[in-house]
C-alpha cells in the first residue's frame, strides 16, 4: 500500500505549474535580467533555509540483457540494458533555461523542492538535441565503463553515451513516501524532464549508445560499471550509491556469462601466494579493482581450518590496478579439510572464487 505524500510535498499539478513557470521565466530572461531572475530564485530558497530540502537520490541498478555480437567485418559490440531510479525524498526535476550562446544547448536547472515554500534552483548542465533518439537529452547523466579484471591483453573501455532523456519508465518502489502511483515524467520534453520518487528510467539494450566496442579486447573477465551523475552536478541526499557494477566473463564471438550481479564494484583478480600450510602465516598481495581503505579480507566456501586475514592495508589505488596487502593465518589442524579451497572476498562484494588453498 502506497504511503501518503508528505504534507508539504508539491502535488503533480503544482509541480507542472511551478516547473513551467520556472522554465518559462528562465528562457524569457537574458543577460542581467537572467542573472537577476536566478538570484531571485536562489534568494527565495535561501529564505527557506530552516525548511527541509527534498532532493532525489539516484541509484543505478545492475546492467541486464547483456549480449555480445560480432558482425561479418569482425567488429564486436557489448550491448546491455540499464535502469537508474530515484530513492530520495523528492523528484529529480530538470527545467530548461536560456539558450547557450554559440552551442545552441539549453541551460538546465535542477528544481529541488522544499518541505514548504518555494523550490531551490541549482544549475545542472544542458539539454541537447540527440539526433539518434530524435529528442532532447540531458548531458552527463551517466557513464559506462568496462574494466578488465582477468583478461590478459584487455584494456579499459568507456561507452560513448553520456546523454540521456530522463523520465519515468519503470516502477521500482512505490511504497516510498511521495511516490506517485503512475508515471509523472512521461516525455522527453524540451522544457521539463525528471524521475519521480520510487520510479526508474530504463534504457534498453537496443537503443543507441547502450553499447561498448569490444573489438580490440581479449576474452576474459571484465567489470562493467554504471555511474550516474559522474560529474556530481546534481543535488542528492546521498552521493555514495551512484555506482553499480556487474562482473562478466566475455568470450568472442557471442558468449557473455554473469559472474556477479550483486552491484558491488570491488573485484578480485589475484592473490599471491595462493596457498598456505595449516598452522602458518603468510604475507599476501591481493590485486583487483574498486578497493578502498577500510575494506576487509575474508575467506568462505571451503571446509577445515578457515584462513583469517589481519593487518589489511590498501597499498595502491590507481586506474590500472588496486592492491591490498595482508597477513593470512591458517589455524593448525592435522588435516586441512575435505574441501580446503577457499573463496577470497574483499569488502562485501569482490570475490576470487577458489582462490586460496590450505595445505598440510
Secondary structure by P-SEA (a helix, b strand, c coil): cccccccccccaaaaaaaaaaaaaaaaaccaaaaaaaaaaaaaaaaaacccccbbbbbbbccccccccccccccbbbbbbcbbbbbcccccbbbbbccccccccbbbbbbbbbccccbbbbbbccbbbbbcccccccccccbbbbbbbcccccbbbbbbcccccccccccccccccccccccccccccccccccccccbbbbbcccccccccccccccccbbbbbbbcccccccccccccccbbbbbbbccccbbbbbcccccccccccccccccccccbbbbbbbbbccccccccccccccccbbbbbcccccccccccbbbbbbbbbbccccccccccbbbbbccccccccccccccc
